[in-house]
Amino acid sequence: MMTGMNTETCVPAELAALREIFASRLEAVPPAGWEAVRSFEGEHGIVLPEPYRTFVAEICDGLRAGPPYYGLLPLAQTPSDWGSDRPERLFAEPFPLTAAWLWEEEEDALSEQEFEARMGPVFDHGSLLLGTDGCGMYWHLIVTGPQRGHVWLIDENGAMPFGTRPDTSLMPGTPGFAGWVTHWAQGRSWFPDA
């Protein structure tokens, strides 16, 4: 399990890095403001993890240029390809995973009903959608549960965290929202070189 990330207070260096990355982006959506952030949190019974919380309130609430490929979504929006028939997103329910789950490896071991019951909460519990890289590849910021503050990629193949120890991760890098954004700003690939 990945631990050790500060999600309660905004680290000044992380906030400074985010400000620098987004300062020159003319297409950045203005920040949502603290009133909107607190209203969203109150409505859903959560507190957003730092530094994302301060980022949305003070720096930027979306960017068409990314990250990810199709842009950073404004607070609590879903991508156009998310689907209107999906279950309600339950932000206060803990995100169920603590390690990568590549469902192709387990799909045959579970009945279809068991598989769907286990997979559904991975998409809809305890996370905000940050955006999509297309083709059903969705980036989630985990807002509740043991993975709070981590960014995960969830797609048709499975769910995997961004940024753990380079020798063990499917997507090495610095964990958390600031690490994910910095990785993108440096033009680096999400996945290690083969």
Backbone hydrogen bonds, N-H to C=O, Kabsch-Sander energy under -0.5 kcal/mol:
donor,donor_aa,acceptor,acceptor_aa,energy
7,T,5,M,-0.8
11,V,9,T,-0.7
14,E,11,V,-0.6
15,L,11,V,-2.2
16,A,12,P,-2.6
17,A,13,A,-2.1
18,L,14,E,-2.4
19,R,15,L,-2.6
20,E,16,A,-2.4
21,I,17,A,-2.3
22,F,18,L,-2.2
23,A,19,R,-1.7
24,S,20,E,-0.6
25,R,22,F,-1.2
26,L,24,S,-1.1
28,A,25,R,-1.7
29,V,62,G,-3.2
32,A,56,V,-2.7
33,G,56,V,-0.7
37,V,33,G,-1.9
38,R,34,W,-2.8
39,S,35,E,-2.1
40,F,36,A,-2.4
41,E,37,V,-2.5
42,G,38,R,-2.5
43,E,39,S,-2.5
44,H,40,F,-1.7
45,G,41,E,-1.2
46,I,41,E,-1.8
50,E,7,T,-2.2
53,R,49,P,-1.9
55,F,51,P,-2.7
56,V,52,Y,-2.8
57,A,53,R,-1.8
58,E,54,T,-2.9
59,I,54,T,-0.5
59,I,55,F,-2.5
60,C,55,F,-2.3
61,D,29,V,-1.9
63,L,72,L,-2.0
64,R,27,E,-0.6
66,G,63,L,-1.5
70,Y,132,T,-2.2
71,G,68,P,-2.1
72,L,63,L,-2.7
73,L,71,G,-0.6
73,L,130,L,-3.2
77,Q,74,P,-2.2
82,W,79,P,-2.0
86,R,83,G,-0.9
90,L,124,D,-2.7
91,F,89,R,-0.8
93,E,90,L,-0.8
95,F,144,T,-2.0
101,W,159,A,-2.7
103,W,101,W,-0.9
104,E,157,N,-1.0
105,E,102,L,-1.9
106,E,103,W,-1.2
107,E,103,W,-2.2
109,A,106,E,-1.3
110,L,106,E,-0.8
110,L,107,E,-0.7
115,F,111,S,-2.8
116,E,112,E,-2.6
117,A,113,Q,-2.4
118,R,114,E,-1.9
119,M,115,F,-2.6
120,G,116,E,-2.5
122,V,119,M,-1.0
123,F,119,M,-1.1
123,F,120,G,-0.8
124,D,120,G,-1.8
125,H,121,P,-2.4
126,G,90,L,-2.5
128,L,141,L,-2.7
130,L,128,L,-0.6
130,L,139,W,-3.2
131,G,139,W,-1.2
133,D,137,M,-2.4
134,G,137,M,-0.5
137,M,134,G,-1.5
138,Y,136,G,-0.8
138,Y,154,I,-2.6
139,W,131,G,-2.9
140,H,152,W,-3.1
141,L,128,L,-2.7
142,I,140,H,-0.6
142,I,150,H,-2.9
143,V,126,G,-2.7
144,T,126,G,-1.4
148,R,145,G,-2.0
149,G,142,I,-3.2
150,H,147,Q,-2.7
152,W,140,H,-2.7
153,L,160,M,-2.9
154,I,138,Y,-3.0
154,I,152,W,-0.5
155,D,158,G,-2.7
159,A,101,W,-2.5
160,M,153,L,-2.5
162,F,151,V,-3.2
163,G,171,M,-3.5
168,T,165,R,-2.2
169,S,165,R,-1.6
173,G,164,T,-0.9
177,F,149,G,-0.6
180,W,176,G,-2.4
181,V,177,F,-2.7
182,T,178,A,-2.5
183,H,179,G,-2.3
184,W,180,W,-2.0
185,A,181,V,-2.9
186,Q,182,T,-1.7
187,G,184,W,-2.2
188,R,183,H,-1.8
